[in-house]
Amino acid sequence: MTPIVTIRPAPGDAATVALGRELGLTIASFPLFEVGPLKWHLPDPAGFHAVLLGSANALRHGGPGLASLITLPALCVGEATARAAEQAGFTVTHVGKGGLQSVLAIATANGWSRLLRLSGEAHVPLDLPAGTTLDTRTLYRVNALPIGAAFTETLRKGAVVLLHSGEAAAHFANEVDRLNIPRQSIAITCLAPRIAERAGGGWRALSTASQPDDRALLAMALQMCQA
């Protein structure tokens, strides 16, 4: 079967590999990113109605200051982020399925207009509803890594690559082109349509998961391997 590859940084790569094993799939891990904390200034939680969380990385790298914010209800982008938020002591009031933009509607419905976003250095801009303010604090940075020799060989022979973010899609595409690896040897499956857009064209196949979670992503990858 065509190899299935994740390029997520740790510990996300291990979670994808473990889920693949549960589903009977062998997932190879070639991380193209590493995540590290940044210094950030803790705001007064009294100035906010709720906190927006777009990645579990904010909770892994936010440090002890996060404990001062757990009185705020947490609106999370997905299940993995929600689990990390609960482990950090937050009360999760909503778990999204289509990005943070859709989560904003829940905040509005609850009358929460002063929002705190805990984010990474690279993050998707949000369209704010009228009357809503958003204070974004940057807690971590994701550093891109080059494709190594072993991964290059795997890609040249043919692989299905899982893409979990727009930044990952753009970096992976740039690396493939830099190394003159034929895009036609690689099939890509993406967590969401916006990620597929960042990957560009020319791949052997390009698909999007039926919903933005790892289980759906791996199901699509399996279909691509069998095609």
N, C-alpha and C positions, 0 to 999 in steps of 0.2 A: 504494500500500500504506500502511496505517496506520503512522505513525512509531513507531520503537522508541527509547526514551530510557533512558540510564543517568544516575543521580544520584550516582554514586560520586565521592569526592574523588580528586584526582591522587595517584599515577600509575595508580590502579586503573581510572579511567575510560578512560584511553588503552589499557590492556590489553583492556578489553571492546570498545572500538571496533575495535581491531586484529583481535581474534578474529572479530568480526562481519564485517569486510572479508574475512577468510579464508574465511568461510562464505557469502559473497555477500550479506551484509546491510549496510545503512547504519544505523549507530547514532548518534543525536544525543546529545551530552553536555551536560547542564546540572547541574554539580556543586552539591549542596546542603550540602556539608561541606568543611571544611579541617582538616588535621591538623598539630599542632605538638608539639614535644618538651616534656617536663616534667623538672624536676630530680629525680633519684632517687639512692638510696644503694645502692652496690654491695655485695652480701653476700659472705661468704667461700664460694667454690664448694665447699670441703671439707665444708660442712654439708649438701650435697644429693647425691642419686643421679642426678637428671635434671632437665631444664628443659622446661616446657610452653610452647608458643608458639601463641597463638590468632589472631595476625594478623601479616602482614608489616610492618605499621606499627611494631611493637615493634622490629624489626630496622632499619628505616629511621631511626627517631628515638631509638634507644637510646644512640647516641654511642660513644666509644672504650671505655667500660667493658665493653661486650659482649665484647671480646677476652679479658677475664679469665675468661669463663664457657664458652669453647668446648671446654674439656675435658669438659664435661657432655654426655651424649647428649641429643639434642633430639627431643621428641615433638611433631609439628606437626599443626595442625587440617586442613590441606589442601595441595594441590600448590603453590600460589603462595607460601604461607608456608614450605614446605619448600625451595623454590628460593632464597628470600631468606635462609633460615638457612644453607644451604650456601655461598652467596656471602659470608656473614659469617664463615665458617670453622667452623661447627658440623658435627658428624657427625649426620645425621638417621637415627634408628633406626626411626621409624614415621611414616607419613603417614595421618591419619584421613580419614574421609568423612562423618561425621555429627556434628561438634562435638567439643569437648574432653572432654565427659563420657565418650564412648566410648573416648577415648584413655587415660583413667585405668585401664581394664581391662588395657591393654597394660603400663602401668607396674607394676601389681600382679603380673601374670604374670612380669615380670622381677625381682620382688623389690625394686622401687624404691619405698620408702615415704616418703622425704624429698624433696619436689618443690618446685621453684622455678618460679613462674609469672610470665612477663614479659607485661604486659598494658597496655591502655589504661584511662583513667579510668572508662569505662563498660564493664562486662564481665559475662558471664553467671555467676551463682554455680554452684559445682560441688558435687555430693554426694560426699564423700570416703569411700572404703572404710575399714573399721575398721583402725586402726593406721597410717593415712597422714596425714602432715602436709603442709600447703601454705603456702608463703610467697609472697604476691603482691606484686610490685613494679610500680608504675604508671609507665610510661615516656612516655606521650603522651596528649594530649587531642584529641578530635574536636569541633570547633565547628560548630554548625548554621548554615546560611545561609538567608535567605528566598528564596522563588520569585520570580524577576524577571519583567519584562514579556514578554520573548520566550517564556519557558517557559510563562507563563500562557496566552498566545495559542495555543501548541501544544497544551496540555492541553484548552482549550475546544473545539478543533477535533477532538479525539480522538487518543489515543496509547496505546501499550503501554509501561508503565514497569517497569523491572527493579529489584527490591529485593534487596539483598545482606545486610541486617542488620535486626534488630528495631528498633534505634534509627532507622535510615533509614525503616522502614515507619511508625513512630509520627510522626516529624517530617514526612514527606511528607503523611500523612493530615491532620495538624493544619494544615499550610500550605494544602492544598486547601480545607479548611473555612473557614479564615480569609479566604481570597480569594473565597469563594462560587463556587468552580469546581464544576460538577456532577460528582459521583463517577460518575454514569452515563456520562459521556463518556470515562472512563479505564478501561482494562484493566490489571491488575497481574499480574506473574508473579514468584514469590518463590523464593529459593534453598533454603528449608527451611520445613516446616510452622509452626514457631514464629514465623517472620517473617510468614507469612500471618495468624496470630492477632493480631499487633500492628497489622496494617494495618486490621483491622475489616471492616465490610461496606458494602454499598451501591454497590460498583463495577460497571462494565459486565460485567466478568468477573474472576475471581480464581483463579489456578492456582499450582501448586508444581512445580518442576523434578523430574524423575524421580530425579535424584541431585544432591547439593550441589556442582556445579561449573558454571563459566560456559558450557561447551559445551552441557550439558543445559538450562541456563536459556535460552540463545538459541534452542535447538530448540523449546522450549515457546513462546517469544515469537513465533516464526515461525508456529506453529500458530494462535496467537491472532489474528495478523494476517490469516490466510487464512480464519478461521472466518466 
